[in-house]
Amino acid sequence: MKYLLLCFSVFVSILVNGQVSLVYPHNRQVFQRDANNQALISVLGNCPQNVSLVKYRLEPVKAGQGTLIDWTNMPFKPVSGFFQDKIVAKGGWYTLKIRTYQGTKLVDSTQLDRVGVGENFIISGQSNAQGGNKRREVESSSKDDRVNVANIYNYFKDYNNSPNYRYLGRLNTDFTFTDFKHLDSLSTIGPMGISNYYWARLGDRLAETYNVPICFINTAWLATVMRNWYESSLPDAKPSANPFDPTIFFDAGFPFKNLKRAVELFGKKNGVRAILWHQGETDSFGYRFDSYELRNLKTDIYQQNFKDMIKNLRTQTGINVPWLVSQVSYAAGLVDGACTVSYVDDLLLKKQGDMVTEVSGIPEIYSGPYTDIVEIPRKMDIFSACVHFSPDAYEEVAYLWWVKISEAISKNAKAISPKPLPSFSVICDNSNATNLTINTSDAIRVLENDSLIVSTSPNVNKAKSANYSVRLQDEVGNEYSVPSFQFKTLISPGAPTVLVKGDTLFCQGGSVELQVANPELSYVWNTGAKSSVITVKEKGFYQVKGTDSYNCSSVYSMPISTQVFDNPVAPTISQESPYFLKTSVLKASDTNLFWEYNQSPLSEKGTILQVKDSGIYSLYVSKKYTPGPTCFSSKTTYNYSLPSELGVVVFPNPVVNTLYLQARTTLAGAMVKIYTMDGRLVMDSLIPQDGAGQLNVQHLAEGLYKIWVKTSDQIVYVNNILVSH
């Protein structure tokens, strides 16, 4: 019991997590190949919105049954919960595998077991195409898995009692694409097939010959004459009289409507190689007692009705499907358990043979098989009824069809290629609502949940999350449907994250770089700048919002505040004395001074600088803001030249009371002596420290004196000074 519970829980987990699904194509759907043995397969599916990549693999079901397309990225990123692509595939029978990814991480997978590029045929005519008059207990079946049918039915249930088809309702022409099935003994060649007849054998032959899958659609209607097909093909078709009882009528538009709808739906979406036409027995049976002249007239009418019916089909659908026309006239009846005298009509056979393009001039009409020689006489059981083929003849009839189909293909019968699904695009409007666009020029209805019409234009504005399907109608009225797929509104990107490269508090002339962390979006700042990186030089608040590739916009980011601080005023430099420069800057606790000589920094940090060499002196000031940066003034320069004495300088001269001494070298320990002009020593002093020496001479009498200075590095300076009080 524990084991069973464990298995069940694992199964439920897989179901819950399995979120990718294929909407189109459908299982066992066959797409008509072209002359290059390839077809375009439209793919539409659903996946979670966080999926960033979808890959597909088209893998032959069996080795040699197709051309592998290994894992390939779908070029369009999934969006709004769906993905789409168009795959060019070679003829073959495939498994379509899908994988979804978030970045490089595999998220989910699914597959379509069977899908093909091959040959599609629409069967039409009367009972020897439809499958006799009743389904047999043991039906024929195809041995090759690649032979397929639309397993649907819209005829009388009494004729086909199989419990396995999808019954559409009597004469309902809303043919489905979800019921393709292998042509086995339990399937029905819908929508009108009674039995599988010889078509299973033909399918096997074709699949083996061309190594591609085959699909049959059957629109034949037993006991019909050409008049019924022609009259029901008219634009304003009235009910056509039954050939055996003129008081009984076919429903208006039938039997032709089944054929037209098959061309319109299956021929358009799947593509089709040809209509396989087998009809004429009932017409022939009606001519059996007529004179040659009357038969000639009636067969002329038969042929003209046939031509007009084909033209009507092509006009009403806009699709020139090739035809293969059988030559058939063998007629007999079962009366009291015995066959009546059989009848064949050479005039009818000739008119059928003359339908080919070479004679009729109508494009794409080819010769079908001549079957009047098959199984003669016909069997008299209730299934064969003296006119239908028994299982013993299936192989021969299939062979005859195979020969004629092969001839038509070799003559490059212009198969109708499948029409791809329209592509979808989404975009956000200015309010961030999602607009869905179906790219088509056809008339359109967009439905929610297959019932509520939400748009009759290709644009669904402000679309909401829902299941949508699409019904298209081209210029001649052909319907084309897109199956229901899950649509989700676009998710707007989150508010951007801004990286600050630097300090938001900066000095005048400085800046800070603001950069958005995610560069994938398009950005606009509240300043109007449109880039992921901006350089800010001014005070203010800065925010940015992003717009993704679908025009969906985020909210603004958190604001970034910047502040700009003033730089100190450039200082002034003046020469205070021969060997000293000074500045007017007032030194404060938040201020520093930076002196330079010929652009090299000096150690002096004060407002006065002793200079010892000629050159360019400069000064700039810093100011520290708290909180905030340290800002610097511009530099002020001063071109200084040494005094001409190049030694000790004494000033002022004349001197009143105080005499100053300055030297290029140190004055610390310098001896200073002042003499009268006759050599008498009147002052003897020693300068204790470097810098500017200072002597008080107010006690000296006015007059001319000689000063003698000797520095510690033995420089001697002698000069005259004038004391003038």
C-alpha positions in Angstrom: 0.0 0.0 0.0 2.8 2.4 0.8 4.4 1.6 -2.6 1.1 2.4 -4.4 0.8 5.7 -2.5 4.3 6.7 -3.4 3.7 6.0 -7.1 0.5 8.0 -7.0 2.2 11.0 -5.3 5.0 11.0 -7.9 2.5 10.8 -10.7 0.5 13.8 -9.2 3.8 15.7 -8.9 4.6 15.2 -12.6 1.1 16.4 -13.6 1.4 19.5 -11.4 4.8 20.4 -12.7 4.2 19.5 -16.3 3.2 23.0 -17.6 4.3 22.9 -21.2 1.7 21.7 -23.8 1.4 21.5 -27.5 -1.8 23.1 -29.0 -0.8 22.5 -32.6 -0.1 20.4 -34.6 -2.4 17.6 -33.6 -1.5 14.0 -33.1 -1.2 12.1 -36.4 -1.7 15.2 -38.4 -0.1 14.8 -41.8 1.1 17.9 -43.8 1.2 17.7 -47.5 4.8 17.6 -48.9 5.8 19.7 -51.9 7.9 18.9 -54.9 11.0 19.2 -52.7 9.7 16.5 -50.3 9.1 19.0 -47.5 6.4 21.0 -45.8 6.0 23.8 -43.3 4.7 22.6 -39.9 3.2 25.3 -37.7 3.8 24.9 -34.0 1.8 26.5 -31.2 2.0 25.7 -27.6 1.7 27.0 -24.0 4.3 27.4 -21.3 4.8 29.3 -18.1 5.6 33.0 -18.6 9.0 32.7 -17.0 10.3 30.4 -19.8 12.9 32.1 -21.8 13.7 29.5 -24.4 11.9 26.7 -26.2 13.7 24.0 -28.1 12.3 21.3 -30.5 13.5 18.1 -31.9 11.8 16.3 -34.8 12.7 12.7 -34.5 11.8 9.9 -37.0 9.5 7.4 -35.3 11.7 4.6 -36.8 15.1 4.8 -38.3 14.8 5.7 -42.0 11.3 7.2 -41.7 12.4 10.8 -42.0 15.2 13.3 -41.6 16.1 14.1 -38.0 16.1 17.7 -36.9 18.1 17.7 -33.7 17.4 20.1 -30.8 16.9 23.5 -32.3 16.1 26.8 -30.6 12.8 28.4 -31.6 13.8 31.8 -32.9 11.0 33.7 -31.2 11.1 34.0 -27.4 8.0 32.6 -25.7 5.7 35.4 -24.5 2.3 35.7 -22.8 2.4 32.1 -21.9 2.7 30.7 -25.5 5.3 29.8 -28.0 5.2 29.6 -31.8 7.3 28.6 -34.7 7.3 27.2 -38.2 9.4 24.1 -38.9 10.5 23.1 -42.4 10.5 19.3 -42.3 11.3 16.7 -44.9 8.9 13.9 -45.8 8.6 11.5 -42.9 6.9 10.2 -39.8 8.0 12.0 -36.6 7.8 12.5 -32.9 7.9 16.2 -32.1 9.6 16.8 -28.8 9.6 20.1 -26.9 11.7 21.4 -24.1 11.4 24.6 -22.2 14.2 26.5 -20.4 14.8 29.3 -17.9 18.1 30.5 -19.1 20.1 27.3 -19.4 18.0 25.4 -16.9 15.7 22.7 -18.3 12.2 23.3 -16.9 9.8 21.0 -18.6 9.2 18.9 -21.7 6.4 17.3 -23.7 6.0 15.6 -27.0 3.6 14.8 -29.8 3.9 11.1 -30.5 3.1 11.2 -34.2 3.1 14.0 -36.8 4.1 13.7 -40.5 5.0 15.2 -43.8 3.5 13.1 -46.5 0.5 12.6 -48.8 -3.1 13.6 -48.1 -6.0 12.5 -50.2 -9.7 13.3 -50.3 -11.8 10.4 -51.4 -15.1 11.2 -53.1 -17.7 9.8 -55.5 -20.2 7.2 -54.5 -20.4 3.8 -52.7 -17.3 2.2 -54.3 -15.4 5.1 -52.9 -17.4 5.4 -49.6 -17.0 1.8 -48.7 -20.0 -0.1 -49.9 -23.4 0.1 -48.2 -22.6 -1.3 -44.8 -19.7 -1.8 -42.4 -18.4 -5.3 -42.2 -18.0 -7.2 -38.9 -14.3 -7.5 -39.6 -12.9 -4.5 -41.3 -9.8 -4.1 -43.4 -6.9 -2.3 -41.7 -3.5 -0.9 -42.6 -0.4 -2.7 -41.5 1.7 0.4 -41.7 1.4 2.8 -38.7 1.9 5.7 -41.1 -1.6 5.3 -42.7 -4.1 7.7 -41.1 -7.7 8.9 -41.2 -9.9 11.5 -39.7 -11.8 9.3 -37.4 -15.1 11.3 -37.5 -18.5 10.6 -38.9 -21.5 12.7 -40.0 -23.6 10.2 -42.0 -26.3 7.8 -41.0 -25.3 5.7 -38.0 -27.1 2.6 -39.5 -24.5 2.4 -42.2 -21.5 2.5 -39.8 -22.0 1.0 -36.4 -18.5 1.4 -35.2 -18.4 2.7 -31.6 -15.0 4.3 -32.1 -15.5 7.4 -34.3 -16.4 10.9 -33.1 -20.0 11.4 -34.2 -20.4 15.0 -35.3 -24.1 14.7 -35.9 -25.9 14.1 -39.2 -24.4 16.2 -41.9 -22.5 18.4 -39.4 -19.6 19.8 -41.4 -17.6 21.2 -38.4 -14.9 18.7 -39.1 -12.4 18.3 -36.2 -8.6 18.1 -36.4 -8.2 16.3 -33.1 -9.4 12.9 -34.2 -6.7 11.6 -36.6 -6.2 7.9 -36.1 -4.3 5.0 -37.5 -6.4 3.2 -40.2 -7.0 0.1 -38.2 -10.0 -2.2 -38.2 -11.9 0.0 -35.6 -11.4 3.4 -37.3 -13.5 5.2 -39.8 -12.4 7.2 -42.8 -14.4 10.3 -41.9 -16.5 12.1 -42.4 -18.5 9.8 -44.7 -16.6 6.5 -44.8 -18.8 3.5 -44.2 -16.1 0.8 -44.3 -12.3 1.0 -44.7 -12.7 -0.9 -48.0 -9.5 -1.1 -50.2 -8.2 2.2 -48.9 -6.2 0.5 -46.1 -4.3 -1.5 -48.8 -3.7 1.6 -50.9 -2.4 3.4 -47.8 0.1 0.7 -47.2 1.3 0.7 -50.8 1.7 4.5 -50.8 3.5 4.6 -47.5 5.9 1.9 -48.6 6.5 3.5 -52.0 7.2 7.0 -50.9 8.4 6.3 -47.3 6.0 9.0 -46.0 2.8 9.0 -43.9 -0.6 8.9 -45.7 -3.9 10.4 -44.6 -7.4 9.8 -46.1 -10.5 11.9 -45.9 -13.7 10.4 -47.3 -16.6 12.5 -48.6 -18.2 10.0 -51.0 -22.0 9.4 -50.9 -23.5 6.2 -52.0 -26.1 5.9 -54.8 -25.4 9.5 -56.1 -25.4 10.6 -59.7 -23.4 13.4 -61.2 -26.5 15.6 -61.3 -26.6 15.5 -57.5 -23.0 16.7 -57.2 -23.5 19.4 -59.8 -26.8 20.7 -58.4 -25.6 20.8 -54.9 -22.4 22.7 -56.0 -24.4 25.7 -57.2 -24.1 28.8 -55.1 -27.9 28.9 -54.4 -28.2 25.1 -54.2 -31.6 23.6 -53.8 -32.3 20.1 -52.6 -31.4 17.6 -55.3 -33.7 14.7 -56.1 -32.7 11.1 -55.3 -32.0 9.2 -58.6 -34.0 6.2 -57.4 -37.0 8.1 -56.0 -37.7 11.7 -57.3 -39.9 12.4 -54.3 -36.9 12.1 -51.9 -34.3 14.9 -51.9 -30.9 15.3 -50.5 -30.4 18.1 -48.0 -29.7 21.4 -49.8 -26.0 21.6 -50.6 -25.3 17.9 -50.2 -23.5 15.7 -51.2 -21.2 18.5 -52.5 -20.9 20.3 -49.2 -18.9 17.5 -47.6 -16.4 17.6 -50.4 -16.2 21.4 -50.3 -15.7 21.5 -46.6 -13.0 18.8 -46.7 -11.1 20.9 -49.3 -11.8 24.1 -47.3 -10.7 22.7 -43.9 -8.4 19.7 -44.4 -7.1 20.8 -47.8 -6.3 24.2 -46.5 -4.7 23.4 -43.2 -3.1 20.0 -43.9 -2.6 20.5 -47.6 -3.7 17.8 -50.1 -2.3 15.9 -53.1 -5.5 15.1 -54.9 -9.2 14.2 -54.9 -9.6 10.5 -55.6 -12.9 10.4 -57.5 -14.8 7.1 -58.1 -18.3 7.6 -59.3 -20.6 6.6 -62.3 -22.3 3.3 -61.4 -25.6 4.9 -60.6 -25.6 7.1 -63.7 -24.7 4.0 -65.9 -27.5 2.0 -64.3 -30.0 4.7 -65.2 -28.8 4.7 -68.8 -29.1 0.9 -69.4 -32.4 1.0 -71.3 -31.7 4.3 -73.2 -31.0 4.5 -76.9 -27.5 5.3 -78.1 -28.5 8.8 -79.0 -30.1 9.4 -75.6 -27.1 7.9 -73.8 -24.8 10.1 -75.8 -26.8 13.2 -74.8 -26.9 12.1 -71.1 -23.2 11.3 -71.0 -22.5 14.7 -72.5 -24.6 16.3 -69.7 -22.8 14.1 -67.2 -19.4 15.4 -68.4 -20.6 19.0 -68.5 -22.0 18.7 -65.0 -18.7 17.1 -63.9 -16.7 20.0 -65.4 -19.0 22.6 -63.8 -18.9 20.9 -60.5 -15.1 21.0 -60.5 -15.1 24.6 -61.5 -17.6 25.5 -58.8 -15.4 23.7 -56.2 -12.4 25.6 -57.3 -14.2 28.9 -57.5 -15.9 28.6 -54.1 -12.7 27.4 -52.3 -10.1 29.3 -54.3 -8.1 26.0 -54.2 -7.2 24.1 -57.4 -6.9 20.6 -55.9 -5.8 18.1 -58.5 -8.3 15.3 -59.4 -7.8 11.7 -60.3 -11.0 10.6 -62.1 -11.8 6.8 -62.3 -13.4 5.3 -65.3 -16.3 3.3 -63.9 -19.7 2.2 -65.3 -20.2 -1.3 -64.1 -23.7 -1.6 -62.7 -25.9 -4.4 -61.5 -28.5 -4.9 -58.7 -29.2 -7.5 -56.1 -32.8 -8.8 -56.5 -34.2 -11.7 -54.6 -30.7 -12.9 -53.7 -29.5 -12.8 -57.3 -27.6 -10.3 -59.4 -29.4 -8.6 -62.3 -27.7 -8.5 -65.6 -24.7 -6.3 -65.3 -24.2 -3.3 -67.5 -21.3 -1.1 -68.6 -21.4 2.0 -70.6 -18.6 2.8 -73.1 -19.9 6.3 -73.7 -19.8 7.1 -70.0 -16.3 5.7 -69.7 -15.1 7.8 -72.6 -16.6 11.0 -71.1 -14.8 10.2 -67.8 -11.6 9.5 -69.6 -11.9 12.8 -71.5 -12.0 14.7 -68.2 -8.2 14.7 -68.1 -6.4 18.0 -68.7 -5.0 17.0 -72.1 -8.6 16.7 -73.4 -10.8 18.9 -71.2 -8.3 21.7 -70.9 -9.1 22.0 -67.2 -5.8 22.1 -65.2 -4.7 19.4 -62.9 -7.1 16.5 -63.8 -5.5 13.1 -64.1 -6.7 9.7 -65.1 -7.8 7.4 -62.3 -8.1 3.6 -62.4 -10.4 1.7 -64.8 -12.3 -0.6 -62.4 -15.0 -2.2 -64.6 -12.7 -5.2 -65.1 -12.2 -5.9 -61.4 -13.9 -8.9 -59.8 -16.4 -9.6 -62.6 -19.0 -10.7 -61.8 -19.3 -9.0 -58.4 -20.4 -11.0 -55.4 -24.1 -11.2 -54.4 -23.7 -11.0 -50.6 -25.5 -8.1 -48.8 -22.3 -6.1 -48.6 -21.2 -6.5 -52.2 -24.8 -6.4 -53.5 -23.5 -7.3 -57.0 -21.8 -3.9 -57.5 -19.4 -3.3 -54.6 -15.9 -4.8 -54.3 -15.5 -7.7 -51.8 -12.3 -8.1 -49.7 -11.0 -10.4 -52.3 -10.7 -7.5 -54.7 -9.2 -4.9 -52.3 -5.6 -5.7 -53.3 -6.3 -5.3 -57.0 -8.3 -2.0 -56.7 -5.6 -0.6 -54.3 -3.0 -1.5 -56.9 -4.9 0.2 -59.7 -5.2 3.4 -57.6 -1.5 3.2 -56.6 -0.5 3.0 -60.3 -2.5 6.1 -61.2 -1.5 8.1 -58.2 2.2 7.3 -58.9 1.7 8.5 -62.5 0.1 11.7 -61.3 2.9 12.4 -58.8 5.5 11.6 -61.5 3.8 14.2 -63.7 4.2 16.8 -60.9 0.6 17.0 -59.9 0.5 20.3 -58.1 -0.3 19.4 -54.5 -1.8 22.0 -52.3 0.6 23.0 -49.6 -0.7 23.5 -46.0 -1.5 27.1 -45.0 0.5 27.9 -41.8 -1.1 29.3 -38.7 -1.0 33.1 -38.5 1.7 34.4 -36.2 0.8 36.3 -33.0 2.4 39.4 -31.6 1.9 41.2 -28.3 2.7 44.6 -27.0 1.9 46.8 -24.1 -0.1 50.0 -24.7 0.6 53.3 -22.9 -1.3 52.1 -19.8 0.7 48.8 -19.7 -2.3 46.8 -20.8 -1.6 44.0 -23.2 -2.6 44.2 -26.9 -2.7 40.9 -28.9 -2.4 41.1 -32.7 -3.1 38.2 -35.1 -1.1 38.8 -38.2 -3.6 38.1 -41.0 -5.4 39.8 -43.8 -8.4 37.5 -43.5 -11.7 38.4 -41.9 -11.4 37.3 -38.3 -13.2 36.5 -35.1 -11.3 36.1 -31.9 -13.2 34.0 -29.3 -12.8 33.6 -25.6 -13.4 30.0 -24.4 -14.5 29.1 -28.0 -17.8 31.0 -27.6 -17.5 34.7 -26.6 -16.4 36.9 -29.5 -14.0 39.5 -28.1 -12.8 41.0 -31.4 -13.7 41.0 -35.1 -10.4 42.7 -36.0 -6.8 41.4 -35.9 -6.2 43.4 -32.8 -7.4 42.5 -29.3 -6.8 45.6 -27.3 -6.4 45.4 -23.5 -6.6 41.6 -23.8 -7.1 39.7 -20.6 -5.7 36.4 -19.5 -7.9 33.8 -21.0 -8.2 30.9 -23.5 -8.4 32.3 -27.0 -9.2 30.7 -30.3 -9.4 32.3 -33.8 -11.7 31.8 -36.7 -10.5 33.2 -40.0 -12.4 33.6 -43.3 -10.6 34.4 -46.6 -11.9 36.3 -49.5 -13.9 33.4 -50.9 -15.3 32.4 -47.6 -13.0 29.5 -46.6 -12.8 29.0 -42.9 -9.6 28.5 -41.1 -9.3 28.0 -37.3 -6.6 28.4 -34.7 -7.3 26.0 -31.8 -7.7 27.3 -28.3 -4.5 28.4 -26.6 -3.9 29.9 -23.2 -3.0 33.6 -23.3 -1.6 35.6 -20.4 -1.2 39.3 -20.1 2.3 40.6 -20.2 4.2 41.0 -17.0 5.7 44.5 -16.6 9.4 44.6 -15.6 10.2 45.3 -12.0 11.5 48.7 -10.9 15.1 49.1 -12.0 18.0 48.8 -9.6 20.5 51.7 -9.9 24.2 51.1 -9.2 26.0 54.2 -8.0 29.6 54.4 -9.4 31.1 56.9 -7.0 29.9 59.3 -4.3 26.6 61.1 -4.6 28.1 64.0 -2.6 30.7 65.6 -4.8 32.4 68.9 -5.5 31.6 71.5 -8.1 33.0 70.3 -11.4 32.8 66.7 -10.2 30.2 64.0 -11.1 28.8 60.6 -10.2 27.9 57.8 -12.6 24.5 56.1 -12.2 24.1 52.8 -14.0 21.1 50.5 -14.3 21.9 46.9 -13.1 19.9 45.2 -15.9 21.0 46.4 -19.4 18.3 44.4 -21.3 15.6 47.1 -21.2 15.4 50.5 -22.7 15.6 53.2 -20.1 14.5 56.8 -19.6 15.5 58.9 -16.6 13.4 61.6 -15.1 15.8 64.1 -16.7 14.8 62.8 -20.1 18.1 61.0 -20.7 17.6 57.7 -22.6 20.4 55.4 -21.7 21.3 52.8 -19.1 24.2 55.0 -17.8 24.2 58.7 -17.0 26.8 61.0 -15.5 25.3 63.4 -13.0 27.0 66.8 -12.4 24.3 68.7 -10.6 22.3 68.5 -7.4 19.0 66.8 -7.6 16.9 63.6 -7.4 17.4 61.0 -10.1 15.1 58.1 -11.1 14.8 55.8 -14.0 12.2 53.4 -15.5 12.7 50.6 -18.0 10.7 49.5 -21.0 11.1 46.0 -22.3 10.9 44.8 -25.9 7.1 44.5 -25.7 6.8 48.2 -24.7 5.9 47.3 -21.1 7.2 49.9 -18.6 8.3 49.5 -15.0 7.7 52.0 -12.2 10.4 54.4 -11.4 13.4 53.2 -9.4 14.1 54.5 -5.9 15.3 58.1 -6.1 19.0 58.8 -5.9 19.9 62.1 -4.3 23.0 64.1 -5.2 24.5 67.2 -3.6 27.2 69.5 -5.1 29.6 71.3 -2.7 31.4 74.6 -3.5 35.1 74.6 -4.2 37.2 77.0 -2.1 38.0 80.3 -3.7 41.4 80.3 -5.4 44.0 81.8 -3.0 46.2 84.8 -3.7 50.0 84.8 -3.5 52.1 87.9 -2.7 55.8 88.4 -1.9 56.0 89.4 1.7 59.7 89.9 1.7 62.7 89.0 -0.5 62.7 85.3 0.6 59.1 84.8 1.7 55.7 84.4 -0.1 52.4 84.7 1.7 48.7 84.1 1.0 45.6 85.8 2.2 43.8 82.6 3.0 42.8 82.3 6.6 43.7 78.9 7.9 40.8 77.0 9.6 40.3 73.5 10.9 38.5 72.3 7.8 41.0 74.0 5.4 44.4 72.8 4.2 47.0 74.6 2.1 49.2 72.9 -0.5 52.3 74.7 -1.8 54.2 73.6 -4.9 57.4 74.5 -6.5 57.6 73.9 -10.2 54.6 71.5 -9.8 56.3 69.4 -7.1 54.7 69.5 -3.6 56.3 71.2 -0.7 56.0 70.3 2.9 55.0 73.8 4.1 51.3 73.9 5.1 51.2 77.4 6.5 50.2 80.8 5.0 53.9 81.9 4.6 56.4 80.1 2.5 60.2 80.7 2.7 61.6 80.5 -0.8 65.2 79.7 -1.8 65.1 79.3 -5.5 63.7 81.1 -8.5 60.8 79.4 -10.2 57.1 78.9 -10.4 55.4 78.6 -7.0 51.8 77.6 -6.7 49.2 77.2 -4.0 45.8 75.6 -3.8 43.4 75.1 -0.9 41.2 72.2 0.2 38.0 72.3 2.3 36.6 69.3 4.0 32.8 69.1 4.2 31.1 67.0 6.9 29.3 65.0 5.7 30.6 65.3 2.2 33.7 65.4 0.1 37.0 67.3 0.4 36.9 70.0 -2.3 39.9 71.8 -3.8 40.3 75.3 -5.2 42.0 76.0 -8.5 45.8 76.7 -8.3 47.3 80.1 -8.1 50.8 80.5 -9.4 53.6 83.0 -8.6 56.8 83.5 -10.7 59.5 84.2 -8.1 63.1 85.4 -8.8 65.8 85.5 -6.2 67.2 88.9 -5.1 70.2 90.1 -7.1 72.4 89.8 -3.9 71.9 86.0 -4.0 72.8 85.9 -0.3 71.7 87.8 2.8 69.2 90.6 2.3 68.9 93.5 4.7 65.8 95.7 4.6 64.5 98.2 4.9 67.4 100.5 3.9 67.2 103.3 5.1 66.0 101.9 8.4 64.1 103.7 11.1 64.0 101.4 14.1 64.0 97.8 13.1 66.2 96.1 10.6 65.3 92.7 9.0 67.7 90.2 7.6 66.8 87.3 5.3 69.0 84.8 3.5 68.7 82.1 0.8 70.3 79.7 3.3 69.7 79.3 7.0 70.2 82.2 9.4 70.3 80.1 12.5 73.6 80.9 14.3 74.4 83.8 11.9 76.7 86.5 13.4 75.7 90.1 12.7 78.0 93.1 13.4 77.4 96.8 12.7 80.3 99.3 12.4 80.5 103.0 12.0 82.1 104.1 8.8 85.4 104.6 10.7 85.4 101.0 11.9 84.0 101.2 15.3 81.8 98.2 16.4 78.5 99.5 17.6 76.4 96.3 17.6 77.2 92.6 17.8 74.4 90.0 17.7 73.7 86.4 17.0 70.5 85.2 15.2 69.1 82.2 17.1 66.8 80.6 14.5 66.2 80.3 10.8 63.8 82.6 9.0 64.1 86.3 9.2 66.5 87.9 11.6 65.4 91.1 13.3 67.6 93.9 14.8 66.5 96.9 16.8 68.6 99.9 15.7 66.7 102.7 17.3 69.5 103.3 19.7 71.9 104.1 16.9 72.5 107.6 15.9 71.4 108.6 12.5 74.0 108.1 9.9 75.7 105.7 7.6 76.9 102.4 9.0 78.4 99.2 7.6 76.7 95.9 8.4 78.6 92.6 8.4 76.8 89.2 8.4 78.4 85.8 8.4 76.1 82.7 8.2 76.8 79.3 9.6 77.6 78.1 6.1 80.3 80.8 5.9 78.5 83.2 3.6 79.7 86.7 4.4 77.6 89.7 3.5 78.8 93.3 3.9 76.7 96.3 3.0 76.1 99.9 4.0 72.9 100.9 5.8 71.5 104.3 6.5 69.8 104.8 9.9 67.3 107.6 9.8 65.0 108.1 12.7 
